[in-house]
Amino acid sequence: MAKFVLVADSTLIYTYHDFPLLDFLPSAPKKTVPSGVYNFLKGEHPKYMDNGELLVAPYSIRKLEAKLLEKYPRKDVAVVDGNNAAKFIDANTEVIGVSTMDPFGIGPLTMSYAVLFGGDFYAWVRRDFEILINKLNAARKGKKAKLVVGGPGVWDFTVLKEEFEKMNIDYAVQGETDDVLIDLFEQLTAGQIDKSMFNTGYLTFNDKFQMSSVSDERFISRKSYGHYPPLEKIPAIVRPSIKGMVEVMRGCGVGCDFCEVTLRPLRYQPLDFIKKEIEVNIKSGTTNKAWLHSDEFFGYKHGKFFEPNQEALVDLFTQIKQMPGVKYMNPTHGRIAIPAGFPDLIKRLSEIAQAGPSNWIGLQVGLETGSEELAKKHMPAKTLPLKVGSDGSWHEIVWRGVQTFTKYYWRPAFTVQVGQDGETDDDNWETVALINKLSNSYVDGRPFEFTVTPMVNVPMGRIKSHSLNEDVLKPSMFAVYYAAYRHLRKMALRDARAESKGNPLTRIGTTAAMDIGSGILLNYIGKLAKKSGVDLEKASTYGLSGNKGKMIESVSQIDG
């Protein structure tokens, strides 16, 4: 059996029918999404290899696997899910490592749903994590194997530390560990952590996003919080990742004051390294797509004041698209300022990727607010190299960005926040105005294509109380939610059939679920918003200045 068993959180391994935003489904409260609907919308489970290991696995797990294989033979390292984990765990197993995103359902999106639907915030993501941990604990009972969790979800343990004992978890590992993973696992096995290499404690942030550390033997991180793996010590994956994901860079550098990613140094993977990982995915026969992960794609080898390195981006796209077997490609995250200021770059990238009506390029974009004041306060570099004022208002820059994206068949998935530090009702209504302007705008006779997902900053005390309801939201916050989900309903009615994947019956089922679900959700949010005092007609038209139902075709119209 395996010495090291690496386990994927089940919410991270399903396909969700490759439908935009369905990957967020596990964040929904269990009580609001019936199990039959949830299990259907998860899509197909990834296939297994002959020995029971996962054929494809989350990218983070593949990185850990690759590092361990630098020292240990293949038989000592297994990548599995909860269904088959017990087959690989025996008396010789030393570490069971679990990668998770939001194990207890207290991430921003999960909390947003909890606020809306009220009560005990028991989300599907938590339910699935509990099932997984129960299976792992049953498999390792009476054995020496340590149970260790890692990934972004470790943050949840810093808030709900009592879960260590409840779930019989030994350690939580925080931060990037590519280069020190072997040392870490061997020290966990020996039960002796080298304090010259690792801290026992965790990072936390105050209301002003100032970082500090808290001592706790159950949490482990690398000794220097400012030290990260150099490129040459980050291993290339050796088996395929889910959805063909590969990494092109780490870090962001934009400096938004609410984001931990900005604290990480920028590191750009060489093109040969990126292509090597893509080849692993393509040659496996599991995908024909290159999903290019970064925290800020347009920052790849960027110039002064975050001006995009157009030559590097075009070369990256060109060389990847020319690789045998690559049919589709898209980045994961990017800023809206780049399409606003450099439309010709987006056009060139779209031509290379062969984007079109049946091949949209999707990416996540942190819009965060429609308020110019909050944008300047919390994310002043978000628009660089453009400048708010000389290059237009925040609304104008965003509008031009979405216009360019839609024109060249890119579909941004926006996130916005409510409950930010210093936020006023006027700030939230500016967000409503921006959503409505975008939702009622067109380019080349086609409506703007985007989604927008609101998230609420929930006070830590409310999270620890294990009970939430809509009184966390002020009326102006509800107005943001209503405008966002009103647009989502419009998108579902317009695009669900075309964007669904699978056989005809699956497509019909997915389309029906999206149509019906988005209608129920909008109606529910509308009732809550109205109850809180929101004028729904105002929330539907605010910012349009008499343009309701008309085609807003130019930036000069949006404030008219």
TORKOL-397565 format. One record per residue (C-alpha): x, y, z. Coordinates in steps of 0.05 Angstrom, whole numbers, padded with zeros to 5 digits, always signed. Each point is the difference from the previous one (the first is absolute). Example, Ala and Ser with C-alpha at 12.3 -4.5 7.8 and 13.67 -1.06 7.14 Angstrom:
2
+00246-00090+00156+00027+00069-00013
//
This chain:
560
+00000+00000+00000+00020+00073-00006+00045+00037+00048-00032+00066-00019-00073+00005-00020-00022+00065-00031-00075+00012+00000-00042+00048-00040-00059+00035+00032-00059-00029-00038-00029+00070-00015+00063+00014-00040-00001-00060-00046-00068+00002-00034-00012+00031-00069-00065+00038+00016-00016-00012-00074+00052+00053-00017-00055+00052+00009+00022+00070+00021-00009+00013+00075-00025-00071+00016+00068-00013+00033-00027+00044+00056-00058-00048+00012+00030-00032+00063-00002+00068+00034-00076-00003+00002-00034-00018+00066-00020-00074+00002-00070+00017+00021-00014+00042-00062+00027-00047-00054-00031-00070+00001+00049-00057-00002-00027-00025-00067+00011+00067-00033+00068+00009+00032+00024-00069-00022-00025+00010-00071+00031+00069-00008+00068-00025+00026+00008-00036-00066+00044-00059-00012+00050-00026+00051+00071-00004-00029+00020-00068-00024+00046-00047+00040+00063-00034-00022+00003-00076+00002+00029+00000+00070-00053+00048+00028+00039+00065-00003-00031+00061-00031+00013+00007-00075-00003+00075+00007+00008+00040+00064+00001+00072+00025+00062+00037-00021+00022+00012+00071+00000-00074+00015+00040-00014-00063+00054+00049+00023+00007-00037+00067+00003-00067-00036+00055+00025-00047+00042+00025+00058-00005-00065+00039+00019-00040-00062+00066+00037-00003+00022-00045+00058-00050-00057+00008-00019-00055-00049-00068+00001-00034-00028-00054+00046+00010+00044+00060-00044+00057-00025-00075-00006-00016-00049+00054-00023-00071-00020+00017-00069+00023+00021-00040-00021+00060-00033-00059-00036+00066-00038-00010+00045+00029+00054-00007-00060+00046+00032-00045-00053+00065+00038+00008+00003+00011+00075+00033-00054+00043+00051-00007+00056+00055+00029-00045-00037+00064-00017+00033+00060+00032-00038+00061-00023-00069+00011-00029-00002+00069-00032-00066+00033-00017-00006+00061-00045-00062+00042+00013-00029+00067-00020-00054+00015+00053-00009-00060+00046-00047+00032+00050-00039+00044-00047+00022+00068+00027+00031+00028-00064-00027+00066-00028-00048-00031-00050-00024-00054+00047-00013+00053+00054-00038+00041-00051-00049-00057-00012-00004-00013+00075-00020+00073+00012-00053-00003-00054-00032-00066+00021+00012+00009+00075+00009-00048+00057+00055-00051+00012+00049+00009-00059+00008-00073-00017+00022+00000-00073+00009-00058-00047+00075+00014+00000+00002-00014+00074-00044-00062-00005+00046-00030-00054+00062+00017+00041-00028-00034+00062-00016-00063-00040+00071-00001-00028+00033+00009+00069-00044-00054+00031+00022-00049-00054+00074+00018+00010-00005-00007+00075-00034-00067-00006+00055-00023-00048+00058+00022+00045-00030-00023+00066+00052-00037+00041+00055+00020-00049+00057+00051+00005-00020+00043-00059-00005+00075+00014-00060+00037-00029+00021+00068-00028-00040+00053-00037+00027+00054-00045-00022+00049-00054-00039+00065+00004-00051-00033+00046+00050-00001+00058-00026+00070+00016-00064-00032+00024+00038-00036+00056+00028+00066+00026-00072+00022+00013-00030-00066+00024+00059-00032+00036-00046-00046+00039-00009-00040-00065+00069-00031+00009-00025-00042+00057-00069-00011-00028+00027-00027-00066+00062-00034+00029+00047+00039-00046+00073+00004+00021+00028+00060-00037-00017+00057-00048+00055+00025-00047-00003+00072-00023+00035+00031-00060+00042-00024-00059+00041-00061+00016+00023-00025-00069+00074+00001+00018-00005-00025+00072-00055-00051-00004+00045-00061+00007+00032+00028+00062-00068+00018+00028-00031-00069-00010+00061-00036+00028-00001+00044+00062-00074-00011+00009+00013-00075-00003+00055+00005+00052-00042+00045+00044+00055+00052+00004-00008+00066-00036+00065+00035-00013-00013+00070+00026+00058+00028-00041-00039-00019-00063-00073+00007+00021-00043+00043+00044-00055-00031+00042-00054+00052-00005-00043+00035-00051-00007+00066-00034-00058+00046+00015-00021+00070-00022-00032+00057+00037-00054+00047-00027+00053+00041-00036+00028-00063-00032+00064+00003+00041+00031-00069+00007+00021-00033+00065+00014-00070+00024-00032-00041+00055+00036-00057+00034-00035-00067-00005+00032-00069-00005-00054-00027-00046+00016+00050-00055+00064-00004-00041+00030+00049-00049+00069+00013-00028+00047+00037+00047+00003+00065-00037-00069+00026-00018+00032+00044-00053+00035-00059-00034-00031-00038-00057+00024-00056-00046+00046+00024-00055-00021-00020-00070+00055-00052-00008-00026-00038+00061-00073-00003-00022-00011-00068-00032-00037-00013-00065-00060-00045+00004+00009-00072-00024-00072-00021-00006-00060+00038-00028-00037+00054+00037-00075+00013+00000-00024+00043-00058+00071+00004-00027+00022+00051+00050+00073+00024+00000+00033+00058+00035+00032+00058-00037+00017+00045+00059-00008+00011+00075-00015+00064+00036-00035+00062-00023+00032+00064+00027-00059+00046-00014-00006+00014+00074-00074-00001+00016-00005+00007+00076-00049-00058+00010+00038-00054-00038+00053-00047+00029+00025-00019-00070+00031+00068-00009+00049-00016+00056+00032-00055-00041+00059+00016-00045-00009-00002-00076+00031-00060-00033-00009-00016-00074+00007-00071-00025+00043-00008-00062-00038-00018-00063+00035-00067-00006-00024-00019+00070-00071+00020-00016+00001-00041-00065+00029-00059+00037-00060-00002+00047-00049+00010-00057+00030-00060-00036-00013-00042+00062-00074+00018-00004-00007-00006-00075+00038-00066-00007-00042-00032+00054-00060+00005-00047-00043+00031+00055-00006+00070-00029+00012+00044-00061+00003+00063+00041+00054+00043+00032-00028+00036+00061+00052+00052+00018-00001+00015+00074+00027+00064+00031-00023+00052+00050+00004+00054-00053+00010-00026-00071+00011+00068-00032+00056+00012+00049+00042-00055-00032+00070+00032-00006-00033+00068+00003+00034+00066-00012+00003+00065+00039-00064+00019+00037-00030-00067-00019-00001+00014-00074-00012-00067-00033+00058-00034-00034-00037-00010-00065+00056-00036-00034+00007-00050+00057-00075-00012+00004-00008-00009-00075+00060-00047-00002-00028-00040+00058-00068-00008-00035+00031-00015-00067+00048-00054+00022-00052-00034+00043-00053+00000-00055+00050-00029-00049+00012-00060+00045-00028-00065-00028-00066-00018+00032-00016+00068+00030-00067+00023-00026-00024+00047+00055+00036+00046+00047-00017+00054+00051+00030+00034+00061-00031-00004+00069+00005+00071+00028+00012+00069-00028-00013+00075+00010-00053+00040-00037+00047+00059-00013+00039-00037-00054-00057-00012-00049-00022+00072+00014+00068+00029-00018+00027-00051-00049-00057-00026-00043+00047-00020-00056+00036-00047+00047-00065-00036+00016-00016-00003-00074+00067-00033-00015-00007-00050+00057-00070-00017-00023+00023-00012-00071+00055-00046+00024-00048-00039+00045-00053+00000-00055-00052+00029+00046-00069+00007-00028-00075-00011+00012+00012-00074+00016+00067+00010+00036-00005+00053+00054+00062+00014+00042-00020+00003+00073+00039+00030+00057-00012+00026+00071+00006+00074+00012-00001+00035+00068-00044+00059-00014-00015+00008+00075-00039+00065-00003-00034+00052-00044+00021+00055+00047+00057+00044-00024+00015+00020+00072+00006-00072+00024+00040-00019-00062+00050+00055+00014+00003-00017+00074+00007-00076-00002+00029-00015-00069+00033+00063-00029+00045-00040-00047-00057-00041-00029-00006+00044-00061+00075+00008-00015+00028+00019-00049-00064+00039-00009-00016+00053+00051-00068+00017+00027-00013+00072-00020+00046+00010-00059-00021-00064-00033-00073+00001+00021-00041-00016+00061+00001-00069+00033-00068-00013-00034+00027+00020-00068+00062-00043+00006-00041-00060+00021-00050+00012-00056+00054+00005-00053+00031-00063+00027-00064-00041-00005-00015+00030-00068+00068-00026-00025-00008-00067+00033-00069-00011-00031+00022+00025-00069+00055-00052-00002-00038-00057+00035+00028+00003+00071-00049-00010+00057+00023+00028+00067-00028-00028+00065+00000+00059+00047+00000+00000+00076-00024+00060+00039+00003+00012+00075-00049+00031+00049+00018+00018+00071+00069+00029-00017+00036+00045+00049-00027+00071-00006-00057-00020-00045-00062+00045-00005-00069-00011-00029+00020+00045-00059+00059-00046-00014-00046-00060-00006-00048+00038-00045+00058+00017-00045+00013-00075-00005-00073-00010-00019+00006+00054-00052+00062-00032-00031-00033-00069-00003-00062+00029-00033+00040+00040-00051+00040-00062-00020-00062-00043-00002-00035+00048-00048+00060+00011-00046+00015-00028-00069+00057-00005-00048-00008-00017-00074-00073-00013+00015+00017-00052+00053-00014+00008+00075+00058+00005+00047+00020-00068+00025+00020-00006+00074-00022-00028+00066+00005+00034+00067+00001-00035+00067-00009+00043+00063+00036-00020+00064-00009+00027+00070+00055+00014+00051-00029-00036+00061+00026+00022+00068+00043-00053+00033-00045-00002+00061-00060-00017-00041+00038-00057-00034+00019-00029+00068-00072+00003+00023-00018-00052-00053-00064+00037-00015-00013+00052-00054-00059+00034-00032-00016+00057-00047+00005+00053+00054+00075+00002-00016-00021+00036-00064-00022+00072-00003-00053+00021-00052+00054+00028-00046+00037-00066+00003-00064-00037-00018-00006+00046-00060+00069-00024-00024-00021-00072+00008-00065+00012-00037+00033+00035-00059+00053-00054-00005-00048-00059+00002-00049+00036-00047+00056+00001-00051+00018-00072+00015-00072-00019-00015+00005+00037-00066+00064-00038-00016-00030-00067+00018-00060+00010-00045+00045+00023-00057+00059-00047+00004-00017-00062+00041-00020-00044-00059+00060+00020-00043+00051-00007+00056-00023-00067+00028+00042-00061-00015-00012-00075-00006-00053-00043-00033-00068+00030-00019-00035-00023+00064+00056+00028+00043-00002+00066-00037-00075+00004+00009+00006-00015+00074+00056+00050+00011-00037+00054-00039-00064-00012+00039+00036+00001+00066+00034+00066-00017-00064+00032-00026-00043-00022+00058+00054+00009+00053+00019+00071-00022-00074+00019-00001-00012-00027+00070+00063+00034+00026-00017+00068-00030-00071-00004+00027+00026-00018+00070+00051+00056+00001-00051+00049-00027-00047-00016+00059+00056+00009+00050+00022+00065-00032-00071+00027-00002-00010-00020+00073+00063+00039+00019-00028+00062-00034+00031-00003-00069-00040+00028-00058+00008-00056-00051-00016+00045-00058+00055+00048+00022+00049-00058+00008-00018-00024-00071+00010+00068-00034+00048+00039+00044+00056+00030-00041-00034-00007-00067-00023+00072-00003-00060-00015-00042+00036-00052-00042-00040-00059+00025-00012-00048-00057+00044+00038-00048+00065-00022-00030+00059+00036+00033+00052-00004-00055+00052+00050+00021+00037+00022+00062-00026+00070-00008-00071-00025+00014+00013-00035+00065-00005+00062+00044-00049+00035-00046
//
